[in-house]
Amino acid sequence: MSTTATGPTAFAPAVAAFLSTPVHKSYHGGRWVEAADGQTFDVLDPGAGTKIATVTSLKKADVDKAVDSAAEAFTSSGWATMQIAERAARLHRIADAVEKRKHEFAQVEALDCGKIYSQAEADVQNFIDTFRYFADLSQAVNYRQVIAVKHHEAWVARHPWGPCGFIIPWNFPFLLAGWGLAPALAAGNTCVLKPAEDTPLSALYLCHVIEELDLLPAGVLNVVTGLGETAGSAISQNPRFRRMSFTGSPEVGRLVAEAAGRNLIPVKCELGGKGAAVIFNDVDIPATAQKLVDAITFHAGQVCCDATRWLIQRDIYDDFVGECLGRMKSVQIGYQFDDGSQMGPVVSAKQRARVLGYLQKGVADGADLILEGGEAQISGKNGFYVKPALLAGSLNNVAAREEIFGPVAFLAPFASEEEGVRLANDTDYGLGNSVWSSDLQRCARVAEAFRSGNGWINAHNVIVHGVPYGGIGKSGMGGGVVSPETLNDYLRPISVVRPLQ
């Protein structure tokens, strides 16, 4: 494994003070707000299974007030009409503030979602890079584009849309907050962010830092906490939004898109995946096996774009499986802050039950259990740990077709390039696939033939600022992220035309 925990021996004083808050309130309109009915919920440390925070649980009326705050800020705070360079400078100051407290954010993130500390640090850095990327990009965009047409003067002007709603999941809470907030804010919009109930703390910590340093006008950034069926549903149904973004499962994505569609609100959905790795017989077997083992065990496999179907050319199948088997068995499972831990827990007892349940369903459906997996026991910790697992057999198996969201890969052989591409594309999902070969012409040919939003060569999960990243089918709709196209998604175009004769 390339990533091990190198966490702190004790929390930073600011983090310790933050965690000692009796009830973490939501933040909107520049104020800290409790639910009108006083309801709360507890947040657990996935690695220990113990409570780390109590958070206010907003209902529809509470959430609607936060949206009202965002709408009011859009029209009256000056954010939407601020000079572009000034807005960009504010975003850079947010990035600077997070970078200065990078270890604090990483501690909060690792504790909250069970992510290996060094991986949490990388997520915080991605947030910083995302804010800087869109701050710089916003200053290079042409907000008034002249169109050459006969007998008319014409141009397209671009403006911010207004209040934007974001619902983000628990696997990359801080990174994904950056992917959504940065382009929307850079374009001049105001935002309401609803983090997952399992992992709300890093978004709230961000609000504390922004408030302390007075980095945004009141109401420009609002964070509402609560359960998906109440607070999340209220976000998706509110008609005052002008853009909506959801990251999560296809099942919930359909509900969000349906609700937004009733209000005629454009929606961006970044959903699940069942990615394939197509491995040809000319690869470096040990090196390729290590990279795929690293990918499937990164954050305990809770990655939507992961390679969960490994398609291996038949004449190296046995050797490749044997190499992967040994490497999977050697993965060190442990608490996210413990030195030497290479894979931490899954996020909750519910997620652990899902992973273990799919192993049972896969075997019942005829899969061969190459590496058993199952629940892992960590001394002194009562967290939600599972072992990596490998299944093999027909790709019609339930474990090969449905998203598990855990450290489980499903293996199958293929004979020809055409068969490898066909098997990779035989899925309702379409997020990210990879091709592995020393023949770069073949790699390019196969990558372009994938029916997915992303095709990677001799690597997996390659997400780069400036390159569009998005999915098709059950993996998403409405545009990608981390690219110039993303910023344009948050700019409303208007065509202006004047007849010349």
Helices and strands as residue ranges (DSSP letters): H 13-19, E 26-28, E 31-33, E 40-45, E 50-56, H 60-76, H 84-100, H 102-113, H 117-138, E 144-149, E 152-160, E 163-167, H 173-186, E 190-194, H 201-213, E 221-223, I 228-232, H 233-237, E 243-247, H 250-262, E 267-270, E 275-279, H 285-297, G 298-301, E 307-313, G 314-316, H 317-329, H 349-364, E 368-371, E 374-375, E 386-387, E 389-392, H 398-401, E 408-414, H 417-425, E 432-436, H 440-449, E 454-457, G 473-475, E 476-477, H 484-489, E 491-499
